[in-house]
Amino acid sequence: MRLVLDIAVTHVLARVRQTLVGMLGVAMGVGFSVMMAALMEGSQRDFVTQLVDSLPHITINDERRDPPRQPAEDAYAAVQFSGLRTPVTRPGIRNPYAIMASIETWLDGAVAPSVASRAVIRYAGRDTAANVTGIDPRREVHVSKLAGHIRQGSLDSLYKSSNAVILGDRLAAKIGARVGNTIALASGTGQILTCTVVALLHTGISQTDETQAYTLIKTAQILAGQTALVNAIRIRVVDILAARGVATRIEAQTGYKSVSWQEANEDLLSAFQIRNFIMYTVVGAILLVASFGTYNIISTITHEKTRDIAILKSLGFTESTVRSIFFIEAVIIGLAGTVLGWLLGYILCLALGSVEFKSPFMDATTLPLYYTPVHYLMAAAVAMTASGIAGYLPARKAASVHPVEIIRGAS
Amino acid sequence: MAAPTDPPGPRPLIELRRVTKTIGDGVATTLVADIDLVVRSGEFVAVTGPSGSGKSSLLYLLGLLDVPTSGEVLVEGRPASRLDEAARAHLRLSLLGFVFQFHFLLPEFSALSNIMLPMRALGRLDDAAMRRRALELLASLGLEDHAHKLPGQMSGGQRQRVAIARALANEPLVILADEPTGNLDTHASEQVLAIFRHLVDETGRAIVMVTHDLDLAARADRQIRIVDGRRVT
């Protein structure tokens, strides 16, 4: 084996230019693959993090997944009922605080009630629609990042006046309101409340900043025209990946539709799978192209070394030994190229990570990159496999050379 | 005419028994036709004949580089031509040494490394012993100062002597030489001939040398002549 390795290394070192070209081919493939993977997974993770951070991990709604059974269905063994009148049910979750207390006994996380309603905001002759969410600030800080998004004022400012409201900064700018101004909130039920703007909110997501307003639960209940209404319970869990299981348990316990962040964004998460498939296809294609370089170089070396192969075989080297020599040469080129590619990939990631982007929809930001050894190992595995195959084919051809034909031709 | 026969003598090292080699699928060309030959220990045999007569083909069959279409090649009395590629390669490595018209040294390796290649492939000796033997071979051929030179840094005669040293590396029983002086001047040719004579006389090895030069052939112990693939003497 040492002899095979010595011959392979000598061949590779004797052809510096060819070896460098081969190595650079593999290095480019590995480097750009690492960069692509870091970029794609970084953006995906960044998106998921933003998604998970900006929304509660689980939302319990005042809905049920399946319509409740009619009492008549339970009382009579009939095939079909017609003309049943649907009973009018009061919106909202029944006994929300009892449910919350029950969940809190086993949940590893935090729970907060909320009231969601829509209203028109009026100020200085300007009207605009907004989502008004009633919250409990003391609980809210444990289930969302809302407190961290407050730019002017604070979340606790909601307690400062009876009808206090926090507006998204873009929403406030749209109607020209500032902190301290009094605005009117008009709900669909005809309720009109005069509220004081006590703080401004900036999440960095333009749709939220342009449409969102927060009040105390009580204010939102008045706006909705239903006191004691709680139409959502929001939950933040410590282990975000366990959210789906927790949601299922809550739903089984309460009967109310309980939606985890994964379920709420199922379509997006599915899109990520397609995106990942595309990413790995592109990365594979890059490495495949690089492997053609290795194939070309090993082919050239074996072609140039045909006479040496013949003489090695005349000396008594077996086909498998000759094959091993050229296969190892490809592996050496692949390995050296991979290490160089790792370095290149890391430098490319650092360079990309330093570029700043400004978007009208988001705050100025740098490209999100995700660093993990998995990307490096994955690129190395593909590059080494491709180099191995690229080396094996010409090596097999080289080993099958009939020494007599070559020696006759060379003599 | 009766088929030429070989004289009796010491133990046969390589034997050809009615060996024929043809090539080509459609119209077959016969390179070697129905040849019997016995090469014994301590013999210097010259194979002569016109160009294209099948001299080199005969040598490649003797050296197990090629397999006969019919007939058998025996090495030390054992049939060898039907062995698989790896077994024939091992016999070549351990019992036979080749010297060609062109030196065929590996250009990236020094003279010393070239000589050590077959020893390393065979793996009988440790590194120090291999190195010692390679240096002894170089010294015996007057190349002690050229051990670390690359083939490109040596003259044609020196390269051919290194090739002979490489052929001797594993102490083969038989040296098979195909026009070994074809690319050398008179002085270098004489040196090679002297080495061959020394190997036969002093070490008891057998040498089979293919040459078209009848003066050189006359220096061998006996000559066989090939014409159109057939042995005529």
Interface residues (C-beta under 8 A of the other chain):
Chain A: R2 L3 I7 T10 H11 A14 R307 D308 A310 I311 L312 K313 S314 L315 G316 F317 T318 E319 S320 T321 P403 V404 I407 R408 A410 S411
Chain B: S56 Y60 G63 L65 D66 E85 A86 A89 H90 L91 R92 L93 S94 L96 F98 F100 Q101 F102 F104 L106 P107 E108 F109 L117 P118 R120 A121 L122 R166 D178 E179 G182
